[in-house]
Amino acid sequence: MRQRTCAVQVRVSEKEKQCICRNARRCGLSLSAYLRKCSLGKDVYSIAPPALYRAYSQLLRLQQEWTSMPPDAVAEQLQTITHAMMQTCFHMEKEGDAGWQ
């Protein structure tokens, strides 16, 4: 890691700071790393909440097994997965970035 000895100060409103910090958390980066990447034109990607990865994993498992399952079991699994995804999205919307922590 390089020695970073210079500082850059930027004035923002409290609301802007909260938004920037939330975006950094969503990307799994520190505030400094996030601002460095953004200001240097590097690609920054958000990380999906773990609950969405679990739902995706369930979908993959269902995709492999659905032909050997009764139709009502497939429907039940799809309903469970859909519910989990909707709950995750609802919590992300309701609590801002809580789904990313």
C-alpha positions in Angstrom: 0.0 0.0 0.0 1.3 3.4 -0.9 2.0 6.0 1.7 -0.8 8.5 1.5 0.5 11.7 3.2 -1.6 14.4 1.4 -5.2 15.3 2.4 -8.0 16.8 0.4 -10.8 18.5 2.2 -14.2 19.0 0.7 -17.2 20.7 2.3 -20.5 19.0 1.9 -23.9 19.2 3.6 -24.8 16.7 6.3 -27.3 15.1 3.9 -24.6 14.8 1.1 -22.2 13.2 3.6 -24.8 10.7 4.7 -25.5 9.8 1.0 -21.8 9.5 0.2 -21.1 7.3 3.3 -24.1 5.1 2.4 -22.9 4.6 -1.1 -19.4 3.7 0.2 -20.9 1.1 2.5 -22.9 -0.3 -0.4 -19.7 -0.8 -2.3 -17.9 -2.3 0.7 -15.4 0.5 0.7 -14.1 3.0 3.2 -15.2 6.6 2.7 -11.7 7.5 1.6 -11.4 4.5 -0.8 -14.8 5.3 -2.3 -14.0 9.0 -2.9 -10.6 8.1 -4.4 -12.1 5.6 -6.8 -14.9 8.0 -7.8 -12.7 11.0 -8.3 -10.1 9.1 -10.3 -12.8 7.8 -12.7 -12.5 4.1 -11.6 -15.4 1.8 -11.7 -17.3 1.5 -8.4 -19.8 -1.3 -7.9 -22.3 -1.9 -5.2 -22.5 -5.3 -3.5 -25.8 -7.0 -3.2 -27.1 -7.8 0.3 -26.4 -11.4 1.5 -30.1 -12.1 1.5 -30.2 -11.7 -2.2 -27.3 -14.0 -2.7 -29.2 -16.6 -0.6 -32.3 -16.2 -2.7 -30.3 -16.6 -5.9 -28.7 -19.7 -4.5 -32.1 -21.1 -3.8 -33.2 -20.4 -7.3 -30.2 -22.2 -8.7 -30.9 -25.2 -6.5 -34.6 -25.2 -7.6 -33.5 -24.9 -11.3 -31.5 -28.2 -10.9 -34.2 -30.1 -9.0 -37.5 -28.9 -10.3 -38.0 -31.7 -12.8 -37.9 -34.3 -9.9 -40.3 -32.3 -7.7 -44.1 -32.3 -7.5 -45.6 -29.1 -9.0 -46.9 -27.9 -5.7 -43.5 -28.2 -4.1 -42.0 -26.1 -6.9 -44.7 -23.5 -6.5 -44.1 -23.5 -2.7 -40.3 -23.0 -3.2 -40.9 -20.2 -5.7 -43.2 -18.5 -3.3 -40.7 -18.8 -0.5 -37.9 -17.3 -2.7 -40.2 -14.5 -3.9 -41.1 -13.6 -0.4 -37.5 -13.5 0.7 -36.5 -11.3 -2.2 -39.4 -8.9 -1.6 -38.6 -8.7 2.1 -35.0 -7.9 1.4 -36.0 -5.2 -1.1 -38.6 -3.8 1.3 -36.0 -3.5 4.1 -33.5 -1.9 1.8 -36.0 0.7 0.8 -37.4 1.3 4.3 -34.1 1.4 6.1 -31.9 3.0 3.4 -28.7 0.9 3.4 -29.5 -1.5 6.2 -29.6 -4.4 3.8 -26.0 -3.8 2.9 -24.6 -4.1 6.4 
